[in-house]
């Protein structure tokens, strides 16, 4: 089995920064794509940023220029640097990884970490 553990959420003022991290452990042969999603109260979960195994990144329009996703393949980690945070960034943030444990690829999710942007 594979476990994803997130860290780095919290309360920050508008304009501030936070860095989220997500580490995978367990039966891992390789990891394809990694990504961060978020879900605000009353809204659907949405993609924030993703990064492929080759390092290609993709961002939601609402975070372009403010957020940066990166990965550490040796540590099986994905990070999200969030700058110039806005109140509308408030949500529970989830990491997701497409993991090869054996022959097949399966999606795994973290438990979520709360990010609150408020003065």
C-alpha positions in Angstrom: 0.0 0.0 0.0 1.0 3.6 -0.5 0.5 6.5 1.9 0.7 10.2 1.2 1.3 12.7 4.0 0.9 16.4 3.6 2.4 19.2 5.7 2.7 23.0 5.6 -0.8 24.3 5.8 -1.9 27.0 8.2 -3.2 30.5 8.6 -1.6 33.3 6.7 -2.4 36.9 5.9 -3.2 38.1 2.4 0.0 38.6 0.5 1.8 36.1 2.5 3.4 32.8 1.5 3.1 29.1 2.5 4.9 26.0 1.3 3.1 22.7 1.1 4.9 19.4 1.0 3.6 15.9 0.3 5.7 12.7 0.9 4.8 9.3 -0.4 5.9 6.1 1.3 5.1 2.4 1.0 5.3 0.0 -2.0 6.5 2.4 -4.7 8.2 1.4 -7.9 7.9 4.8 -9.6 5.7 7.8 -9.6 4.3 9.3 -12.7 2.4 12.6 -12.3 2.1 14.5 -9.1 -0.3 17.3 -8.3 -2.1 19.5 -5.9 -5.9 20.0 -5.8 -8.0 22.1 -3.5 -11.6 22.2 -2.3 -13.2 25.2 -0.8 -16.5 24.9 1.2 -19.4 24.4 -1.1 -17.3 24.0 -4.2 -15.9 21.1 -6.2 -12.4 19.9 -5.9 -10.2 21.6 -8.5 -6.7 21.1 -9.9 -4.3 23.7 -8.7 -1.0 22.5 -10.2 0.5 19.3 -11.6 3.9 18.1 -12.7 4.7 15.1 -14.9 7.5 12.6 -14.5 9.4 14.6 -17.0 9.0 17.9 -15.2 6.3 19.5 -17.3 4.1 21.7 -15.2 0.5 22.8 -15.5 -1.3 25.5 -13.4 -4.8 26.7 -12.9 -5.2 30.2 -14.4 -6.1 31.6 -10.9 -2.6 30.7 -9.5 -0.3 31.2 -12.5 2.6 33.5 -11.5 1.9 33.0 -7.8 2.3 29.3 -7.2 5.1 26.9 -8.1 5.1 23.2 -8.1 8.2 21.1 -7.8 9.1 17.4 -7.2 11.9 15.5 -5.6 12.0 12.0 -7.2 14.6 10.7 -4.8 12.4 11.5 -1.8 9.1 10.8 -3.5 7.9 14.3 -2.7 6.0 17.1 -4.3 6.0 20.7 -3.1 3.8 23.7 -3.7 5.2 27.1 -3.1 2.4 29.6 -2.7 3.1 33.3 -2.8 1.0 36.4 -2.8 -1.9 34.4 -1.2 -5.4 35.7 -1.5 -8.5 35.0 0.5 -9.9 33.1 -2.4 -7.1 30.6 -2.0 -8.6 29.4 1.2 -9.4 25.7 0.9 -8.3 22.2 1.9 -5.4 21.3 -0.3 -4.8 17.7 -1.3 -1.8 16.1 -3.0 -2.3 13.3 -5.6 0.2 11.0 -7.1 0.0 8.4 -9.9 2.0 5.5 -8.4 3.3 2.3 -10.0 3.4 -0.2 -7.2 3.8 -3.2 -9.5 2.8 -3.4 -13.1 -0.2 -1.0 -12.8 -0.5 2.6 -12.0 -3.0 3.7 -9.3 -3.9 7.2 -8.0 -3.3 7.9 -4.3 -4.5 11.0 -2.3 -3.2 12.7 0.8 -5.5 13.4 3.7 -5.7 17.1 3.0 -4.2 20.2 4.7 -6.1 23.4 5.5 -4.9 26.7 4.1 -6.7 29.8 5.4 -5.9 33.2 4.0 -7.3 35.9 6.2 -6.4 39.1 7.9 
